[in-house]
Amino acid sequence: MAKLRSDQEWLEIFKKYESSTLTQREFCQKNKISSSTFFMKRRLLKCSGESDQSGFVRAEITEHSRYQVINPVAANMTLMFNNVELSIPQGTPTSYLAELIGALSS
């Protein structure tokens, strides 16, 4: 039978997980926690604002103004490779990107 835990207990579990070097699956197996429950509770508590590590802040619009972009800024490209995310300006030469990918592959 599943163990009922309070939100505070779950937050403590999440802190332990985040300070561990284990994957989510390994952590759940070691602590006899259902992976799906762990994921669901973590998502619910972070979305409800009970965790101070959610990465979101409350924003309010205080003034409306109109503006026109004269020189739009080109967006960066994002390269994800082996769990590394790299932001690269558009227009970067393809030869450089090929060399970079080759170096990351080594």
VOLOTOR-363746 format. One record per atom (N, C-alpha, C, CB): residue in three letters; x, y, z. Coordinates in steps of 0.1 Angstrom, whole numbers, padded with zeros to 4 digits, always signed. Glycine has a CB too. Example, Ala and Ser with C-alpha at 12.3 -4.5 7.8 and 13.67 -1.06 7.14 Angstrom:
ALA+0132-0057+0078
ALA+0123-0045+0078
ALA+0132-0033+0078
ALA+0113-0045+0090
SER+0128-0022+0071
SER+0137-0011+0071
SER+0129+0000+0079
SER+0141-0006+0057
//
This chain:
MET+0008-0012+0000
MET+0000+0000+0000
MET+0009+0013+0000
MET-0010+0000+0012
ALA+0005+0022-0007
ALA+0012+0035-0009
ALA+0013+0042+0004
ALA+0007+0044-0020
LYS+0024+0048+0007
LYS+0025+0056+0019
LYS+0020+0071+0017
LYS+0040+0057+0024
LEU+0012+0076+0025
LEU+0007+0089+0024
LEU+0017+0099+0030
LEU-0007+0091+0030
ARG+0021+0109+0022
ARG+0030+0119+0027
ARG+0024+0133+0026
ARG+0044+0118+0019
SER+0028+0141+0035
SER+0024+0155+0035
SER+0032+0162+0024
SER+0025+0162+0048
ASP+0027+0174+0020
ASP+0035+0182+0010
ASP+0049+0186+0016
ASP+0027+0195+0007
GLN+0049+0188+0029
GLN+0062+0191+0035
GLN+0072+0179+0034
GLN+0061+0196+0049
GLU+0067+0167+0036
GLU+0075+0155+0035
GLU+0080+0154+0020
GLU+0067+0143+0039
TRP+0071+0157+0011
TRP+0075+0156-0004
TRP+0086+0166-0007
TRP+0063+0158-0013
LEU+0085+0178-0001
LEU+0095+0188-0004
LEU+0108+0184+0002
LEU+0091+0202+0002
GLU+0108+0177+0013
GLU+0121+0172+0019
GLU+0127+0161+0010
GLU+0119+0167+0033
ILE+0118+0152+0005
ILE+0122+0142-0004
ILE+0129+0148-0017
ILE+0110+0133-0008
PHE+0122+0158-0023
PHE+0128+0165-0035
PHE+0141+0171-0032
PHE+0118+0176-0040
LYS+0143+0177-0020
LYS+0156+0183-0016
LYS+0167+0172-0016
LYS+0155+0190-0003
LYS+0163+0161-0010
LYS+0173+0150-0009
LYS+0176+0145-0023
LYS+0167+0138-0001
TYR+0166+0144-0032
TYR+0169+0140-0046
TYR+0178+0149-0053
TYR+0155+0138-0054
GLU+0175+0162-0052
GLU+0183+0172-0059
GLU+0197+0173-0054
GLU+0176+0186-0057
SER+0200+0169-0041
SER+0213+0169-0036
SER+0221+0156-0039
SER+0213+0172-0021
SER+0213+0146-0044
SER+0219+0133-0047
SER+0225+0133-0061
SER+0209+0122-0045
THR+0233+0123-0064
THR+0238+0122-0078
THR+0231+0112-0086
THR+0253+0118-0077
LEU+0220+0107-0080
LEU+0212+0096-0086
LEU+0202+0102-0097
LEU+0204+0088-0076
THR+0199+0094-0107
THR+0188+0097-0116
THR+0175+0096-0108
THR+0188+0088-0129
GLN+0164+0102-0114
GLN+0151+0101-0107
GLN+0147+0087-0105
GLN+0141+0109-0116
ARG+0149+0078-0115
ARG+0145+0064-0114
ARG+0153+0057-0103
ARG+0148+0057-0128
GLU+0166+0059-0103
GLU+0175+0053-0093
GLU+0171+0058-0079
GLU+0190+0056-0095
PHE+0168+0071-0077
PHE+0164+0076-0064
PHE+0151+0070-0060
PHE+0163+0091-0065
CYS+0141+0069-0069
CYS+0128+0063-0065
CYS+0130+0048-0061
CYS+0118+0064-0077
GLN+0138+0041-0069
GLN+0140+0027-0066
GLN+0146+0025-0052
GLN+0148+0020-0076
LYS+0157+0033-0049
LYS+0164+0032-0037
LYS+0155+0036-0025
LYS+0176+0042-0037
ASN+0146+0045-0027
ASN+0137+0050-0016
ASN+0123+0044-0016
ASN+0136+0065-0016
LYS+0121+0034-0025
LYS+0108+0027-0026
LYS+0097+0037-0029
LYS+0106+0018-0014
ILE+0099+0045-0039
ILE+0089+0055-0042
ILE+0085+0053-0057
ILE+0094+0070-0040
SER+0072+0053-0060
SER+0067+0052-0073
SER+0073+0064-0082
SER+0052+0051-0074
SER+0079+0061-0093
SER+0085+0071-0102
SER+0074+0081-0107
SER+0092+0065-0114
SER+0062+0075-0110
SER+0051+0083-0115
SER+0046+0092-0104
SER+0040+0074-0121
THR+0045+0087-0092
THR+0040+0096-0081
THR+0050+0107-0078
THR+0037+0087-0068
PHE+0063+0103-0078
PHE+0073+0113-0076
PHE+0072+0124-0086
PHE+0087+0106-0076
PHE+0072+0121-0099
PHE+0071+0131-0109
PHE+0059+0139-0108
PHE+0071+0124-0123
MET+0047+0133-0105
MET+0034+0140-0104
MET+0035+0150-0092
MET+0023+0131-0103
LYS+0039+0145-0081
LYS+0039+0154-0069
LYS+0049+0165-0070
LYS+0042+0145-0056
ARG+0061+0162-0077
ARG+0071+0172-0079
ARG+0065+0183-0088
ARG+0083+0166-0085
ARG+0059+0179-0098
ARG+0053+0189-0107
ARG+0042+0197-0101
ARG+0047+0182-0120
LEU+0033+0190-0093
LEU+0022+0197-0086
LEU+0027+0207-0076
LEU+0013+0187-0080
LEU+0037+0203-0068
LEU+0042+0212-0058
LEU+0049+0224-0064
LEU+0050+0205-0048
LYS+0057+0222-0074
LYS+0064+0233-0080
LYS+0054+0243-0087
LYS+0074+0228-0091
CYS+0043+0237-0093
CYS+0034+0246-0100
CYS+0025+0254-0090
CYS+0025+0238-0109
SER+0023+0248-0078
SER+0014+0254-0068
SER+0022+0265-0061
SER+0009+0244-0058
GLY+0035+0266-0063
GLY+0043+0277-0056
GLY+0047+0273-0043
GLY+0034+0289-0056
GLU+0046+0261-0038
GLU+0050+0257-0025
GLU+0065+0255-0024
GLU+0043+0245-0020
SER+0071+0253-0036
SER+0086+0252-0036
SER+0092+0265-0040
SER+0090+0240-0046
ASP+0102+0269-0033
ASP+0109+0282-0037
ASP+0118+0280-0049
ASP+0116+0287-0025
GLN+0119+0268-0055
GLN+0128+0266-0066
GLN+0121+0264-0079
GLN+0137+0254-0063
SER+0109+0270-0080
SER+0101+0267-0092
SER+0107+0275-0104
SER+0087+0272-0090
GLY+0114+0285-0103
GLY+0119+0293-0114
GLY+0110+0303-0120
GLY+0123+0283-0125
PHE+0098+0304-0114
PHE+0088+0314-0119
PHE+0086+0324-0108
PHE+0075+0307-0122
VAL+0083+0336-0113
VAL+0080+0347-0104
VAL+0067+0353-0109
VAL+0091+0358-0104
ARG+0059+0359-0100
ARG+0047+0366-0104
ARG+0050+0379-0110
ARG+0037+0368-0091
ALA+0043+0381-0122
ALA+0045+0394-0129
ALA+0032+0401-0131
ALA+0052+0391-0143
GLU+0032+0414-0131
GLU+0020+0421-0133
GLU+0023+0432-0143
GLU+0014+0427-0120
ILE+0014+0435-0152
ILE+0015+0446-0161
ILE+0010+0459-0154
ILE+0007+0444-0175
THR+0019+0469-0153
THR+0016+0481-0146
THR+0013+0493-0155
THR+0027+0484-0136
GLU+0018+0492-0168
GLU+0016+0503-0177
GLU+0016+0497-0191
GLU+0028+0514-0175
HIS+0008+0502-0199
HIS+0007+0498-0213
HIS+0014+0509-0221
HIS-0007+0496-0218
SER+0022+0505-0231
SER+0029+0514-0240
SER+0030+0508-0253
SER+0042+0519-0234
ARG+0031+0516-0263
ARG+0033+0511-0277
ARG+0047+0514-0281
ARG+0023+0517-0287
TYR+0053+0505-0288
TYR+0067+0507-0293
TYR+0068+0500-0306
TYR+0077+0504-0283
GLN+0078+0504-0314
GLN+0081+0498-0326
GLN+0095+0493-0327
GLN+0078+0507-0338
VAL+0098+0481-0331
VAL+0111+0476-0332
VAL+0117+0481-0345
VAL+0112+0460-0330
ILE+0128+0488-0344
ILE+0134+0493-0357
ILE+0144+0483-0362
ILE+0141+0507-0354
ASN+0153+0478-0354
ASN+0163+0468-0358
ASN+0160+0456-0349
ASN+0177+0474-0356
PRO+0153+0446-0354
PRO+0150+0434-0346
PRO+0163+0426-0344
PRO+0140+0425-0353
VAL+0164+0421-0332
VAL+0176+0413-0328
VAL+0174+0399-0333
VAL+0178+0414-0313
ALA+0183+0393-0340
ALA+0182+0379-0345
ALA+0183+0370-0333
ALA+0193+0376-0355
ALA+0174+0360-0333
ALA+0174+0350-0322
ALA+0186+0341-0323
ALA+0161+0342-0322
ASN+0191+0336-0312
ASN+0202+0326-0312
ASN+0197+0313-0315
ASN+0209+0326-0298
MET+0205+0304-0321
MET+0202+0290-0323
MET+0206+0283-0310
MET+0210+0284-0336
THR+0199+0272-0307
THR+0203+0264-0295
THR+0207+0251-0300
THR+0191+0263-0285
LEU+0219+0247-0296
LEU+0225+0234-0300
LEU+0225+0225-0287
LEU+0239+0235-0306
MET+0218+0214-0287
MET+0219+0205-0275
MET+0226+0192-0280
MET+0204+0201-0270
PHE+0237+0189-0272
PHE+0245+0178-0275
PHE+0250+0171-0262
PHE+0257+0182-0284
ASN+0247+0158-0260
ASN+0251+0151-0248
ASN+0248+0159-0236
ASN+0266+0149-0249
ASN+0235+0163-0234
ASN+0231+0170-0222
ASN+0237+0184-0220
ASN+0232+0162-0210
VAL+0243+0189-0230
VAL+0249+0203-0230
VAL+0241+0212-0239
VAL+0264+0203-0233
GLU+0237+0223-0234
GLU+0229+0232-0243
GLU+0238+0244-0246
GLU+0216+0237-0236
LEU+0239+0248-0258
LEU+0248+0258-0263
LEU+0240+0268-0271
LEU+0260+0253-0271
SER+0241+0281-0268
SER+0234+0291-0275
SER+0244+0298-0285
SER+0228+0302-0265
ILE+0240+0297-0298
ILE+0249+0302-0308
ILE+0242+0312-0316
ILE+0254+0290-0317
PRO+0249+0324-0319
PRO+0243+0334-0327
PRO+0240+0329-0341
PRO+0252+0347-0327
GLN+0229+0334-0347
GLN+0226+0330-0361
GLN+0237+0337-0369
GLN+0212+0335-0365
GLY+0240+0330-0380
GLY+0251+0335-0389
GLY+0264+0329-0385
GLY+0251+0350-0388
THR+0265+0321-0375
THR+0278+0314-0372
THR+0281+0305-0383
THR+0277+0306-0358
PRO+0294+0306-0388
PRO+0298+0298-0400
PRO+0296+0283-0397
PRO+0312+0301-0403
THR+0291+0276-0407
THR+0288+0262-0406
THR+0301+0254-0403
THR+0281+0256-0418
SER+0312+0259-0409
SER+0325+0252-0407
SER+0329+0252-0392
SER+0336+0258-0415
TYR+0326+0263-0385
TYR+0329+0264-0371
TYR+0320+0255-0363
TYR+0327+0279-0366
LEU+0307+0254-0367
LEU+0298+0245-0360
LEU+0302+0231-0362
LEU+0283+0247-0365
ALA+0306+0227-0374
ALA+0311+0213-0376
ALA+0323+0210-0368
ALA+0314+0211-0391
GLU+0332+0220-0367
GLU+0344+0218-0358
GLU+0341+0217-0344
GLU+0354+0229-0360
LEU+0331+0225-0339
LEU+0326+0224-0325
LEU+0320+0211-0322
LEU+0317+0236-0323
ILE+0311+0206-0331
ILE+0304+0193-0329
ILE+0315+0182-0328
ILE+0294+0191-0340
GLY+0325+0183-0337
GLY+0335+0173-0337
GLY+0343+0173-0324
GLY+0345+0175-0349
ALA+0346+0184-0319
ALA+0353+0185-0306
ALA+0345+0180-0295
ALA+0357+0200-0304
LEU+0332+0183-0295
LEU+0323+0178-0284
LEU+0321+0163-0285
LEU+0310+0185-0285
SER+0323+0157-0297
SER+0321+0143-0299
SER+0333+0135-0293
SER+0319+0140-0313
SER+0344+0141-0293
SER+0357+0134-0289
SER+0357+0130-0274
SER+0369+0143-0292
//
